[in-house]
Amino acid sequence: MSKEGLFEAEGVVVDVYPDGRFRVQLENGHNIIAYTGGKMRKNRIRMLAGDKVTVEMTPYDLDKGRITFRHKDEKAAAMGTQAQRRQFRKYR
């Protein structure tokens, strides 16, 4: 389906399921199952419960969606990226 028929909604991740799936509660109170979009999976963007996200949904199935964007947290931005992120090194 083309992207013209899709609409976006904002919500909060409630539960994290295996295989990149999440239960998201939308602003209107509706709960849906959403999966991580391809570019988010490719760039290894991780999400936790409580993260605010943007979800794309098709009008044909309002119970499923695709997460397209994770909104940055205000308190994380105030702490700085170095304080929040740890470096992991590969050992060969």
OpenMM code with the backbone's topology and positions (N, CA, C; nanometers):
from openmm import Vec3, app, unit

residues = "MET SER LYS GLU GLY LEU PHE GLU ALA GLU GLY VAL VAL VAL ASP VAL TYR PRO ASP GLY ARG PHE ARG VAL GLN LEU GLU ASN GLY HIS ASN ILE ILE ALA TYR THR GLY GLY LYS MET ARG LYS ASN ARG ILE ARG MET LEU ALA GLY ASP LYS VAL THR VAL GLU MET THR PRO TYR ASP LEU ASP LYS GLY ARG ILE THR PHE ARG HIS LYS ASP GLU LYS ALA ALA ALA MET GLY THR GLN ALA GLN ARG ARG GLN PHE ARG LYS TYR ARG".split()
positions = [
    Vec3(0.0842, -0.1180, 0.0000),
    Vec3(0.0000, 0.0000, 0.0000),
    Vec3(0.0882, 0.1237, 0.0000),
    Vec3(0.0431, 0.2270, -0.0659),
    Vec3(0.1213, 0.3498, -0.0694),
    Vec3(0.1129, 0.4216, 0.0646),
    Vec3(0.2054, 0.5118, 0.0871),
    Vec3(0.2090, 0.5844, 0.2132),
    Vec3(0.1039, 0.6936, 0.2198),
    Vec3(0.0300, 0.7160, 0.1112),
    Vec3(-0.0726, 0.8191, 0.1115),
    Vec3(-0.1893, 0.7824, 0.2012),
    Vec3(-0.2204, 0.6540, 0.2124),
    Vec3(-0.3346, 0.6110, 0.2918),
    Vec3(-0.3048, 0.5964, 0.4396),
    Vec3(-0.1801, 0.6088, 0.4793),
    Vec3(-0.1433, 0.5915, 0.6193),
    Vec3(-0.1671, 0.7195, 0.6976),
    Vec3(-0.1956, 0.7041, 0.8267),
    Vec3(-0.2019, 0.8215, 0.9126),
    Vec3(-0.1162, 0.7975, 1.0353),
    Vec3(-0.0683, 0.9063, 1.0942),
    Vec3(0.0239, 0.8986, 1.2073),
    Vec3(-0.0468, 0.9342, 1.3369),
    Vec3(-0.0005, 0.8719, 1.4449),
    Vec3(-0.0503, 0.9021, 1.5786),
    Vec3(0.0671, 0.8934, 1.6747),
    Vec3(0.0565, 0.9630, 1.7855),
    Vec3(0.1610, 0.9581, 1.8875),
    Vec3(0.1113, 0.8764, 2.0052),
    Vec3(0.2063, 0.8088, 2.0704),
    Vec3(0.1706, 0.7268, 2.1838),
    Vec3(0.2911, 0.6988, 2.2710),
    Vec3(0.2688, 0.6142, 2.3720),
    Vec3(0.3723, 0.5778, 2.4683),
    Vec3(0.3854, 0.4263, 2.4697),
    Vec3(0.5092, 0.3773, 2.4679),
    Vec3(0.5347, 0.2333, 2.4740),
    Vec3(0.4985, 0.1837, 2.6135),
    Vec3(0.4102, 0.0837, 2.6190),
    Vec3(0.3657, 0.0286, 2.7470),
    Vec3(0.4404, -0.1002, 2.7790),
    Vec3(0.4458, -0.1926, 2.6828),
    Vec3(0.5132, -0.3212, 2.7019),
    Vec3(0.6086, -0.3460, 2.5861),
    Vec3(0.7140, -0.4218, 2.6143),
    Vec3(0.8103, -0.4618, 2.5119),
    Vec3(0.7963, -0.6122, 2.4929),
    Vec3(0.7723, -0.6552, 2.3688),
    Vec3(0.7575, -0.7953, 2.3344),
    Vec3(0.8765, -0.8397, 2.2501),
    Vec3(0.8957, -0.9708, 2.2335),
    Vec3(1.0053, -1.0184, 2.1488),
    Vec3(0.9843, -0.9805, 2.0020),
    Vec3(1.0910, -0.9913, 1.9232),
    Vec3(1.0892, -0.9670, 1.7784),
    Vec3(1.0592, -0.8228, 1.7413),
    Vec3(1.0973, -0.7289, 1.8242),
    Vec3(1.0802, -0.5885, 1.7896),
    Vec3(0.9367, -0.5416, 1.7898),
    Vec3(0.8539, -0.6036, 1.8714),
    Vec3(0.7134, -0.5636, 1.8812),
    Vec3(0.6903, -0.4960, 2.0157),
    Vec3(0.5934, -0.4050, 2.0166),
    Vec3(0.5655, -0.3254, 2.1357),
    Vec3(0.4157, -0.3041, 2.1486),
    Vec3(0.3687, -0.2919, 2.2722),
    Vec3(0.2313, -0.2473, 2.2956),
    Vec3(0.2395, -0.0979, 2.3194),
    Vec3(0.1667, -0.0214, 2.2386),
    Vec3(0.1706, 0.1240, 2.2440),
    Vec3(0.0318, 0.1750, 2.2796),
    Vec3(0.0267, 0.2642, 2.3777),
    Vec3(-0.0993, 0.3293, 2.4121),
    Vec3(-0.1013, 0.4656, 2.3444),
    Vec3(-0.1977, 0.4850, 2.2556),
    Vec3(-0.2082, 0.6096, 2.1812),
    Vec3(-0.2644, 0.7198, 2.2702),
    Vec3(-0.2581, 0.8436, 2.2211),
    Vec3(-0.3058, 0.9575, 2.2990),
    Vec3(-0.4549, 0.9487, 2.3284),
    Vec3(-0.5308, 0.8815, 2.2408),
    Vec3(-0.6746, 0.8689, 2.2631),
    Vec3(-0.7097, 0.7527, 2.3557),
    Vec3(-0.6087, 0.6801, 2.4068),
    Vec3(-0.6317, 0.5710, 2.5006),
    Vec3(-0.6399, 0.4341, 2.4361),
    Vec3(-0.6374, 0.4259, 2.3048),
    Vec3(-0.6455, 0.2994, 2.2324),
    Vec3(-0.5104, 0.2286, 2.2374),
    Vec3(-0.5094, 0.0966, 2.2661),
    Vec3(-0.3859, 0.0176, 2.2693),
    Vec3(-0.3703, -0.0576, 2.1381),
    Vec3(-0.2485, -0.0535, 2.0819),
    Vec3(-0.2200, -0.1254, 1.9583),
    Vec3(-0.0898, -0.2024, 1.9739),
    Vec3(-0.0684, -0.2990, 1.8849),
    Vec3(0.0588, -0.3695, 1.8750),
    Vec3(0.1347, -0.3049, 1.7596),
    Vec3(0.2560, -0.2588, 1.7861),
    Vec3(0.3359, -0.1916, 1.6836),
    Vec3(0.4710, -0.2607, 1.6719),
    Vec3(0.5269, -0.2560, 1.5521),
    Vec3(0.6593, -0.3134, 1.5296),
    Vec3(0.7552, -0.2033, 1.4880),
    Vec3(0.8827, -0.2306, 1.5026),
    Vec3(0.9861, -0.1341, 1.4685),
    Vec3(0.9998, -0.1252, 1.3173),
    Vec3(1.0042, -0.0033, 1.2656),
    Vec3(1.0218, 0.0180, 1.1222),
    Vec3(1.1601, -0.0255, 1.0769),
    Vec3(1.1769, -0.0460, 0.9474),
    Vec3(1.3016, -0.0982, 0.8919),
    Vec3(1.4219, -0.0096, 0.9161),
    Vec3(1.4072, 0.1214, 0.8980),
    Vec3(1.5209, 0.2110, 0.9186),
    Vec3(1.5587, 0.2187, 1.0659),
    Vec3(1.4606, 0.2076, 1.1556),
    Vec3(1.4922, 0.2081, 1.2985),
    Vec3(1.5651, 0.0795, 1.3366),
    Vec3(1.5249, -0.0308, 1.2760),
    Vec3(1.5916, -0.1581, 1.3025),
    Vec3(1.7332, -0.1569, 1.2455),
    Vec3(1.7486, -0.1000, 1.1259),
    Vec3(1.8791, -0.0932, 1.0608),
    Vec3(1.9761, -0.0081, 1.1419),
    Vec3(1.9299, 0.1030, 1.1955),
    Vec3(2.0146, 0.1930, 1.2738),
    Vec3(2.0198, 0.1574, 1.4218),
    Vec3(1.9603, 0.0453, 1.4580),
    Vec3(1.9624, -0.0086, 1.5946),
    Vec3(1.9132, 0.0916, 1.6981),
    Vec3(1.8006, 0.1539, 1.6699),
    Vec3(1.7387, 0.2452, 1.7657),
    Vec3(1.6571, 0.1609, 1.8621),
    Vec3(1.6908, 0.1668, 1.9887),
    Vec3(1.6259, 0.0852, 2.0906),
    Vec3(1.5173, 0.1645, 2.1608),
    Vec3(1.4137, 0.0927, 2.2054),
    Vec3(1.3041, 0.1556, 2.2775),
    Vec3(1.2768, 0.0794, 2.4053),
    Vec3(1.2381, 0.1526, 2.5062),
    Vec3(1.2025, 0.0962, 2.6354),
    Vec3(1.0604, 0.1374, 2.6697),
    Vec3(1.0043, 0.0726, 2.7693),
    Vec3(0.8718, 0.1112, 2.8164),
    Vec3(0.8777, 0.2538, 2.8689),
    Vec3(0.7812, 0.3340, 2.8298),
    Vec3(0.7764, 0.4732, 2.8710),
    Vec3(0.8234, 0.5705, 2.7651),
    Vec3(0.8833, 0.5218, 2.6560),
    Vec3(0.9297, 0.6098, 2.5483),
    Vec3(0.8108, 0.6603, 2.4672),
    Vec3(0.8173, 0.7863, 2.4272),
    Vec3(0.7143, 0.8451, 2.3426),
    Vec3(0.7522, 0.8203, 2.1972),
    Vec3(0.6571, 0.7683, 2.1171),
    Vec3(0.6853, 0.7292, 1.9796),
    Vec3(0.5770, 0.7819, 1.8850),
    Vec3(0.6126, 0.7868, 1.7563),
    Vec3(0.5168, 0.8162, 1.6502),
    Vec3(0.4903, 0.6866, 1.5754),
    Vec3(0.3623, 0.6564, 1.5528),
    Vec3(0.3208, 0.5303, 1.4926),
    Vec3(0.2440, 0.5590, 1.3641),
    Vec3(0.2738, 0.4844, 1.2575),
    Vec3(0.1961, 0.4888, 1.1337),
    Vec3(0.0978, 0.3736, 1.1350),
    Vec3(-0.0270, 0.4021, 1.0967),
    Vec3(-0.1290, 0.2975, 1.0922),
    Vec3(-0.2062, 0.3085, 0.9616),
    Vec3(-0.2577, 0.1955, 0.9160),
    Vec3(-0.3410, 0.1924, 0.7977),
    Vec3(-0.4878, 0.1972, 0.8409),
    Vec3(-0.5745, 0.2566, 0.7629),
    Vec3(-0.7157, 0.2617, 0.8025),
    Vec3(-0.7847, 0.1257, 0.7968),
    Vec3(-0.7217, 0.0256, 0.7354),
    Vec3(-0.7822, -0.1063, 0.7240),
    Vec3(-0.7671, -0.1892, 0.8505),
    Vec3(-0.6622, -0.1659, 0.9279),
    Vec3(-0.6395, -0.2413, 1.0510),
    Vec3(-0.5899, -0.1444, 1.1574),
    Vec3(-0.6781, -0.1055, 1.2461),
    Vec3(-0.6448, -0.0048, 1.3472),
    Vec3(-0.5858, -0.0651, 1.4740),
    Vec3(-0.5593, -0.1963, 1.4739),
    Vec3(-0.4994, -0.2611, 1.5908),
    Vec3(-0.3501, -0.2848, 1.5746),
    Vec3(-0.2952, -0.2563, 1.4568),
    Vec3(-0.1527, -0.2769, 1.4309),
    Vec3(-0.0930, -0.1497, 1.3731),
    Vec3(0.0380, -0.1325, 1.3963),
    Vec3(0.1040, -0.0140, 1.3436),
    Vec3(0.2537, -0.0345, 1.3322),
    Vec3(0.3204, 0.0662, 1.2746),
    Vec3(0.4655, 0.0639, 1.2570),
    Vec3(0.5230, 0.1866, 1.3254),
    Vec3(0.6208, 0.1652, 1.4137),
    Vec3(0.6854, 0.2760, 1.4837),
    Vec3(0.7865, 0.3384, 1.3888),
    Vec3(0.7712, 0.4689, 1.3649),
    Vec3(0.8584, 0.5373, 1.2703),
    Vec3(0.9520, 0.6364, 1.3367),
    Vec3(0.9253, 0.6747, 1.4612),
    Vec3(1.0088, 0.7755, 1.5257),
    Vec3(0.9996, 0.7607, 1.6771),
    Vec3(1.1153, 0.7702, 1.7444),
    Vec3(1.1196, 0.7729, 1.8913),
    Vec3(1.1569, 0.9141, 1.9326),
    Vec3(1.0699, 0.9770, 2.0110),
    Vec3(1.0939, 1.1147, 2.0539),
    Vec3(1.1974, 1.1173, 2.1650),
    Vec3(1.2837, 1.2169, 2.1606),
    Vec3(1.3875, 1.2298, 2.2623),
    Vec3(1.3268, 1.2792, 2.3923),
    Vec3(1.3832, 1.2310, 2.5011),
    Vec3(1.3361, 1.2678, 2.6341),
    Vec3(1.4023, 1.3983, 2.6768),
    Vec3(1.3277, 1.4870, 2.7418),
    Vec3(1.3836, 1.6153, 2.7843),
    Vec3(1.4911, 1.5970, 2.8908),
    Vec3(1.4699, 1.5062, 2.9841),
    Vec3(1.5694, 1.4880, 3.0904),
    Vec3(1.6971, 1.4233, 3.0368),
    Vec3(1.6860, 1.3390, 2.9344),
    Vec3(1.8050, 1.2778, 2.8747),
    Vec3(1.8864, 1.3832, 2.8006),
    Vec3(1.8193, 1.4779, 2.7372),
    Vec3(1.8902, 1.5837, 2.6658),
    Vec3(1.9621, 1.6757, 2.7636),
    Vec3(1.9051, 1.6957, 2.8815),
    Vec3(1.9680, 1.7820, 2.9810),
    Vec3(2.0929, 1.7159, 3.0402),
    Vec3(2.0929, 1.5820, 3.0502),
    Vec3(2.2071, 1.5106, 3.1067),
    Vec3(2.3250, 1.5084, 3.0100),
    Vec3(2.2977, 1.5179, 2.8830),
    Vec3(2.4052, 1.5079, 2.7842),
    Vec3(2.4170, 1.3659, 2.7341),
    Vec3(2.4711, 1.3508, 2.6155),
    Vec3(2.4776, 1.2174, 2.5565),
    Vec3(2.5854, 1.1310, 2.6198),
    Vec3(2.6948, 1.1894, 2.6666),
    Vec3(2.8026, 1.1103, 2.7250),
    Vec3(2.7620, 1.0498, 2.8585),
    Vec3(2.6838, 1.1220, 2.9369),
    Vec3(2.6430, 1.0700, 3.0671),
    Vec3(2.5438, 0.9561, 3.0512),
    Vec3(2.4646, 0.9587, 2.9451),
    Vec3(2.3611, 0.8593, 2.9271),
    Vec3(2.4122, 0.7349, 2.8542),
    Vec3(2.4991, 0.7506, 2.7580),
    Vec3(2.5426, 0.6428, 2.6711),
    Vec3(2.6766, 0.5864, 2.7171),
    Vec3(2.6860, 0.4539, 2.7237),
    Vec3(2.8125, 0.3894, 2.7560),
    Vec3(2.8721, 0.3302, 2.6296),
    Vec3(3.0025, 0.3267, 2.6257),
    Vec3(3.0709, 0.2705, 2.5107),
    Vec3(3.0962, 0.1218, 2.5345),
    Vec3(3.0618, 0.0405, 2.4356),
    Vec3(3.0890, -0.1017, 2.4410),
    Vec3(3.1929, -0.1332, 2.3346),
    Vec3(3.2925, -0.2088, 2.3724),
    Vec3(3.3999, -0.2421, 2.2798),
    Vec3(3.3923, -0.3891, 2.2431),
    Vec3(3.4215, -0.4163, 2.1186),
    Vec3(3.4285, -0.5541, 2.0727),
    Vec3(3.5693, -0.6059, 2.0945),
    Vec3(3.5800, -0.7230, 2.1506),
    Vec3(3.7092, -0.7881, 2.1678),
    Vec3(3.7160, -0.9054, 2.0719),
    Vec3(3.8242, -0.9132, 2.0001),
    Vec3(3.8386, -1.0227, 1.9030),
    Vec3(3.9420, -1.1203, 1.9467),
] * unit.nanometer
topology = app.Topology()
chain = topology.addChain("A")
for resn in residues:
    res = topology.addResidue(resn, chain)
    for name in ("N", "CA", "C"):
        topology.addAtom(name, app.Element.getBySymbol(name[0]), res)
